[in-house]
Amino acid sequence: MNANRQQGAFDVVVAGAGMVGATAASLLARAGFSVAVVECDEPEPFDAGQPVGLRVSAFSPGSADILSEAGAWRQVSRQRHCDFAHMVVEDREESSRVEFDAAEFAMERLGTIVENDLVQWALWQTLLAAGGVELFSPDKVDGLAFENGSVRVSLNSGKSLAARLLVGADGAESPVRKLLGIQQKYWEYAQKGVVAVVSTRSPNPGVAWQRFMDGGPLAFLPLSDGTSSIVWSRPEAEAERLLGLDDGDFLAELEQAAVGGEDHWPGAMEACGPRAAFPLSMRLSERYVARQAVLLGDAAHVMHPLAGQGVNAGLLDAAALTEVLVDARQRDVDWAAEKTLARYDRWRRSEAEVMARGVHNLRGLFMPGELGLLRRFGMGLVNRSWMAKEAFIRRAAGRNRTSPALARGAALTELLRR
């Protein structure tokens, strides 16, 4: 350990080692930055012998590439996961539907469903094995002081760390964001997402299926054993009522909501595991940068799960920050300077707000009201237009032209050679 490290000095301190924070820490360490990670809760070892967890995410191909460069995707791919190449989006009251097929866009898959706990555990193992990373856990950020172009980070344990840059990736209620005094715009939807793992008479054929209904969308995400992870957005009181039903009554209501034609999947419901519900909201920070500090993931933005882009947007943040810092260092520019960090702020705030507000407005089209004709017209237009579908898929896949290079298939070593 060098003298600077003994004095608690690092290039970067990352507050929060969830999926986004751990990815950022791993990428930055692999790019040659010395990194301290502060995390209050170490993840539990992943146990594939246990039932599938309630919290899963649909990781885009771009996110898989980012996680691969962070050193975690190989471990994830060895455990249970489910690639899907087909997605169906339906309107509840009409036959309107939009279908997306990966092969139509020369893609192997549209995404991969993985348990959050597995990704978190794989990333933690990567950090434990990484050179250039020091873990401070269990611990949390308790105070900040900026001095002479650096930041002094006080921890709850009484320790103090100095760094050129602080990365706040500590969740929607981010203590770092509050310490920085960054304000947010906040939308409460008065809804909760009911989640469960369900079995259907006909196993899920590897399709991500979503139906828009009065009160919120219902999604079935495919799991490797043919079951589905559901997310059913309902008004808060209705969500609590659904949690209180016995399994049989819950499955009967779920089947009624998902019912379709004679050959329509998902069809009959057979069994479900435990259920839970989480509140739905949208949060957008007024800025992602303050002096020598930046925000990533839910600390910067929280999105409605309608398009499943929350964690994907956070991973794009991590990749973009790495690209900006590496590029500045390669050009012999101060990588922690305000001008450098402003590039990250403009890039990611613009991209995240486009996605978040787009989902927010799309959600409005599917709420009760008199927009049914416009909704059906829009779905029909998208389904008939390859260009519209292609634009949607490229953005959802994390591979549109404004995505970070790591999400578009570039290796970290390529960034380091520029």
C-alpha positions in Angstrom: 0.0 0.0 0.0 1.5 3.4 -1.0 1.8 6.4 1.2 -1.1 8.2 -0.2 -3.4 5.2 0.3 -2.2 4.9 3.9 -3.4 8.5 4.4 -6.8 7.6 3.0 -6.3 9.4 -0.3 -7.9 8.0 -3.5 -8.7 9.1 -6.9 -12.4 8.3 -6.5 -14.7 7.5 -3.6 -17.8 5.7 -4.6 -20.7 5.9 -2.1 -23.0 2.9 -2.6 -22.1 -0.5 -4.0 -25.5 -1.4 -5.5 -25.5 -2.6 -9.1 -24.7 0.9 -10.4 -22.2 1.9 -7.8 -20.3 -1.4 -7.9 -20.2 -1.3 -11.7 -18.8 2.3 -11.7 -16.2 1.3 -9.1 -15.1 -1.8 -11.0 -14.9 0.1 -14.3 -12.9 3.0 -12.8 -10.5 0.6 -11.0 -9.9 -1.4 -14.3 -9.2 1.9 -16.0 -6.4 2.6 -13.5 -8.0 4.9 -11.0 -7.6 4.1 -7.3 -11.1 3.6 -5.8 -12.6 3.5 -2.3 -16.1 2.0 -2.0 -18.3 2.8 0.9 -21.3 0.5 1.4 -23.6 0.0 4.4 -24.8 -3.5 3.6 -22.6 -6.3 2.1 -24.7 -8.5 -0.2 -25.6 -12.0 0.9 -24.0 -14.8 -1.1 -26.2 -15.8 -4.0 -27.9 -19.2 -3.5 -29.2 -20.8 -6.7 -30.9 -23.4 -4.5 -33.4 -20.8 -3.3 -36.5 -19.8 -5.2 -36.2 -17.0 -7.7 -36.1 -13.6 -5.9 -38.9 -11.1 -6.3 -36.6 -8.3 -7.6 -35.4 -9.0 -11.2 -34.3 -6.7 -14.0 -34.4 -6.8 -17.7 -30.8 -6.1 -18.6 -30.4 -4.7 -22.1 -27.6 -6.0 -24.4 -25.8 -2.7 -23.8 -26.0 -3.2 -20.1 -24.7 -6.8 -20.5 -21.7 -5.4 -22.3 -21.0 -2.8 -19.6 -21.3 -5.5 -16.9 -18.9 -7.7 -18.9 -16.3 -4.9 -19.0 -16.8 -4.5 -15.2 -16.0 -8.2 -14.8 -19.4 -9.5 -13.6 -21.3 -10.8 -16.6 -19.4 -14.0 -17.0 -20.4 -15.0 -13.5 -24.0 -14.0 -14.1 -24.2 -16.0 -17.3 -23.1 -19.1 -15.4 -26.1 -18.9 -13.1 -29.8 -18.8 -13.8 -30.9 -16.2 -16.2 -33.2 -16.0 -19.2 -32.5 -14.3 -22.5 -35.5 -13.2 -24.5 -35.7 -12.4 -28.2 -39.4 -11.5 -28.5 -41.5 -8.8 -26.8 -45.2 -8.2 -27.1 -47.0 -5.0 -26.0 -50.8 -5.0 -25.9 -53.6 -2.6 -25.3 -56.1 -3.9 -22.7 -59.4 -3.0 -24.4 -58.5 -3.5 -28.0 -56.6 -5.9 -30.2 -53.9 -3.3 -30.7 -50.4 -4.8 -30.2 -46.8 -4.1 -31.1 -44.3 -7.0 -31.5 -40.6 -6.8 -31.4 -38.3 -9.6 -32.6 -34.5 -9.5 -32.1 -33.8 -11.1 -35.4 -35.6 -8.3 -37.2 -32.9 -5.9 -36.0 -30.0 -8.3 -36.4 -29.8 -8.8 -32.7 -29.3 -12.1 -30.8 -31.6 -11.0 -28.0 -33.6 -8.0 -26.8 -32.6 -8.5 -23.2 -31.8 -10.8 -20.3 -33.9 -11.3 -17.2 -31.6 -11.7 -14.1 -32.2 -11.5 -10.4 -30.9 -8.3 -8.9 -29.3 -10.3 -6.0 -27.2 -12.4 -8.5 -25.9 -9.3 -10.3 -25.2 -7.6 -7.0 -23.3 -10.6 -5.6 -21.3 -11.0 -8.9 -20.2 -7.4 -8.8 -19.2 -7.6 -5.1 -17.0 -10.6 -5.9 -15.4 -8.5 -8.7 -14.7 -5.7 -6.2 -13.2 -8.1 -3.7 -10.8 -9.5 -6.3 -10.0 -6.1 -7.9 -6.7 -4.4 -7.6 -7.0 -0.6 -6.9 -10.2 -1.0 -4.8 -10.5 -0.7 -1.1 -13.9 -1.5 0.6 -15.3 0.3 3.6 -18.2 -1.8 4.7 -20.4 -1.7 6.7 -20.1 2.0 6.7 -21.7 5.1 5.1 -21.0 8.7 4.2 -21.7 11.1 7.1 -20.2 14.4 5.9 -18.4 16.2 3.1 -15.9 19.0 2.9 -14.4 20.4 -0.3 -10.9 21.8 -0.1 -8.2 22.6 -2.7 -9.7 20.8 -5.6 -10.5 17.6 -3.6 -13.2 16.3 -1.3 -12.9 15.0 2.2 -15.5 12.3 3.0 -16.3 11.6 6.6 -17.7 8.1 7.4 -20.1 7.0 10.1 -17.3 4.8 11.5 -15.2 7.9 12.2 -12.8 7.3 9.3 -12.0 10.0 6.8 -11.2 9.6 3.1 -9.8 12.1 0.7 -10.4 11.9 -3.1 -10.3 13.9 -6.2 -13.9 12.9 -7.0 -16.9 11.6 -5.0 -19.4 9.4 -6.8 -22.9 9.3 -5.2 -24.6 6.0 -6.2 -26.4 5.6 -2.9 -30.0 5.1 -4.0 -33.1 7.2 -4.4 -32.9 8.7 -0.9 -29.2 9.4 -1.6 -27.5 11.0 1.5 -24.7 12.2 -0.8 -27.2 14.1 -3.0 -28.7 15.7 0.1 -25.3 16.7 1.5 -24.6 18.3 -1.9 -27.8 20.3 -1.7 -29.0 19.1 -5.1 -32.7 19.5 -5.5 -35.1 17.1 -7.3 -38.4 17.3 -9.2 -40.6 14.6 -7.8 -43.8 12.9 -9.2 -45.9 10.5 -7.1 -48.1 8.2 -9.1 -50.2 6.9 -6.1 -49.4 3.4 -7.5 -47.5 0.4 -6.4 -45.9 -2.4 -8.4 -47.1 -5.8 -7.2 -44.4 -8.4 -7.9 -44.5 -12.2 -7.7 -43.2 -15.3 -9.6 -46.1 -17.2 -11.2 -46.5 -20.4 -13.1 -48.8 -20.7 -16.1 -50.4 -23.8 -17.7 -48.3 -23.1 -20.8 -44.8 -22.2 -19.7 -43.4 -18.8 -20.7 -41.9 -19.4 -24.2 -39.2 -16.8 -23.5 -41.4 -13.7 -24.3 -41.4 -10.4 -22.4 -45.2 -9.6 -22.5 -46.8 -6.4 -21.3 -50.4 -5.3 -21.3 -51.6 -1.8 -20.7 -54.8 -1.5 -18.6 -56.8 1.0 -16.7 -54.8 1.7 -13.6 -51.4 0.6 -14.9 -49.5 -2.0 -17.0 -49.1 -5.7 -16.3 -45.9 -7.3 -17.3 -44.7 -11.0 -17.5 -41.0 -11.4 -17.7 -39.6 -14.9 -18.7 -37.5 -16.9 -16.2 -35.3 -19.8 -17.1 -37.6 -22.5 -15.7 -40.6 -21.4 -17.7 -42.2 -19.4 -14.9 -42.6 -15.6 -15.1 -41.8 -12.7 -12.9 -44.7 -10.3 -12.9 -44.9 -6.6 -12.2 -48.5 -5.4 -11.9 -48.9 -1.6 -11.5 -52.0 -0.8 -9.5 -53.4 2.1 -7.5 -52.1 1.9 -3.9 -55.3 0.7 -2.2 -55.8 -1.9 -5.0 -52.2 -3.1 -4.7 -52.6 -3.6 -0.9 -55.9 -5.5 -1.6 -54.1 -7.8 -4.0 -51.4 -8.5 -1.4 -54.1 -9.5 1.1 -55.8 -12.1 -1.2 -55.0 -15.8 -0.8 -53.1 -17.4 -3.7 -56.2 -18.8 -5.5 -58.1 -15.5 -5.5 -55.0 -13.5 -6.6 -54.3 -15.9 -9.5 -58.0 -15.7 -10.5 -57.8 -11.9 -10.8 -54.4 -12.1 -12.5 -55.7 -14.5 -15.1 -58.7 -12.3 -15.7 -56.4 -9.3 -16.3 -54.2 -11.3 -18.7 -56.9 -13.2 -20.5 -56.9 -13.2 -24.3 -58.0 -15.2 -27.3 -58.0 -19.0 -27.6 -54.3 -19.3 -28.3 -53.3 -16.3 -26.3 -50.4 -16.6 -23.9 -50.2 -16.2 -20.8 -53.5 -18.0 -20.4 -54.4 -20.0 -17.3 -52.5 -19.3 -14.0 -51.5 -22.2 -11.9 -49.3 -21.1 -8.9 -47.5 -18.2 -7.4 -44.9 -17.6 -4.8 -44.7 -14.8 -2.2 -45.9 -11.3 -3.2 -44.7 -7.8 -2.4 -45.3 -4.3 -3.6 -43.2 -1.2 -4.0 -44.3 2.4 -4.6 -43.9 3.9 -8.0 -42.6 7.4 -8.7 -40.3 9.5 -10.9 -37.5 11.7 -9.6 -35.2 13.9 -11.7 -32.3 15.7 -10.1 -31.8 19.3 -11.2 -28.1 18.5 -11.9 -25.8 15.5 -11.6 -22.6 17.4 -10.6 -21.6 19.6 -7.7 -18.0 20.6 -7.4 -15.9 17.4 -7.2 -19.0 15.1 -6.9 -21.3 13.4 -9.4 -24.5 11.4 -9.1 -25.3 8.0 -10.8 -28.3 5.8 -11.0 -31.2 6.2 -8.6 -29.3 8.9 -6.8 -29.7 11.0 -10.0 -33.0 9.8 -11.5 -35.8 7.3 -10.7 -38.0 6.1 -13.5 -41.4 4.4 -13.7 -40.7 0.7 -14.4 -43.0 0.8 -17.5 -40.1 0.4 -19.9 -37.8 -1.4 -17.5 -35.0 1.2 -18.0 -34.2 2.1 -14.4 -31.1 0.0 -13.8 -30.1 0.2 -17.5 -30.0 4.0 -17.3 -27.8 3.7 -14.2 -25.4 1.4 -15.9 -25.2 3.8 -18.8 -24.3 6.5 -16.3 -21.5 4.4 -15.0 -20.1 3.7 -18.5 -20.5 7.4 -19.5 -18.6 8.6 -16.4 -15.8 6.2 -17.1 -15.6 7.3 -20.7 -15.5 11.0 -19.8 -12.8 10.5 -17.1 -10.6 8.3 -19.2 -10.9 10.6 -22.2 -9.8 13.6 -20.1 -6.9 11.7 -18.6 -5.8 10.5 -22.1 -5.8 14.1 -23.3 -3.8 15.3 -20.2 -6.8 17.3 -19.0 -7.8 17.5 -15.3 -10.3 14.7 -15.2 -11.9 16.0 -11.9 -12.2 19.6 -13.1 -15.6 21.2 -13.3 -15.4 21.5 -17.1 -14.8 17.7 -17.4 -17.6 16.8 -15.1 -20.0 19.2 -16.8 -19.6 17.0 -19.9 -20.9 14.0 -18.0 -23.7 16.1 -16.5 -24.9 17.4 -19.9 -24.7 13.9 -21.6 -26.4 11.8 -19.0 -29.0 14.3 -17.7 -30.2 14.9 -21.3 -30.4 11.1 -22.0 -32.0 10.2 -18.7 -34.6 12.9 -18.9 -35.6 11.9 -22.5 -36.2 8.4 -21.3 -37.8 9.2 -18.0 -40.2 11.9 -19.4 -41.0 9.6 -22.4 -42.0 6.8 -20.1 -44.0 9.3 -17.9 -45.9 10.6 -21.0 -46.4 7.1 -22.3 -47.9 6.1 -19.0 -50.4 8.9 -19.3 -51.7 7.5 -22.6 -52.6 4.3 -20.9 -54.4 5.7 -17.8 -58.2 5.9 -17.8 -59.5 8.7 -19.9 -60.4 9.7 -23.5 -57.0 9.0 -25.1 -57.9 5.5 -26.3 -58.1 6.5 -30.0 -54.8 8.3 -29.9 -53.2 5.3 -28.0 -54.4 2.8 -30.5 -53.4 4.9 -33.5 -49.9 5.3 -32.0 -49.5 1.6 -31.4 -50.7 0.8 -34.9 -48.3 3.3 -36.4 -45.3 1.9 -34.5 -46.2 -1.7 -35.4 -46.3 -0.8 -39.1 -43.1 1.3 -39.1 -39.8 -0.6 -39.0 -38.0 2.7 -38.5 -40.0 3.6 -35.4 -39.6 0.1 -34.0 -35.8 0.2 -34.8 -35.4 3.6 -33.0 -37.2 2.3 -30.0 -35.2 -0.9 -29.8 -31.8 0.7 -30.3 -32.5 3.1 -27.4 -34.0 0.4 -25.2 -31.0 -1.9 -26.0 -28.6 0.9 -24.9 -27.1 1.0 -28.4 -28.3 4.2 -30.0 -25.7 6.6 -31.3 -25.5 8.6 -28.1 -24.9 5.6 -25.9 -21.5 5.2 -24.2 -18.9 3.3 -26.2 -18.9 0.4 -23.6 -22.6 -0.1 -24.2 -22.0 -0.3 -28.0 -19.6 -3.1 -27.7 -16.3 -1.3 -27.2 -13.8 -2.8 -24.8 -12.4 -0.8 -21.9 -8.9 -1.4 -23.3 -10.0 0.4 -26.5 -10.8 3.5 -24.4 -7.4 3.3 -22.7 -5.7 3.2 -26.1 -7.3 6.3 -27.5 
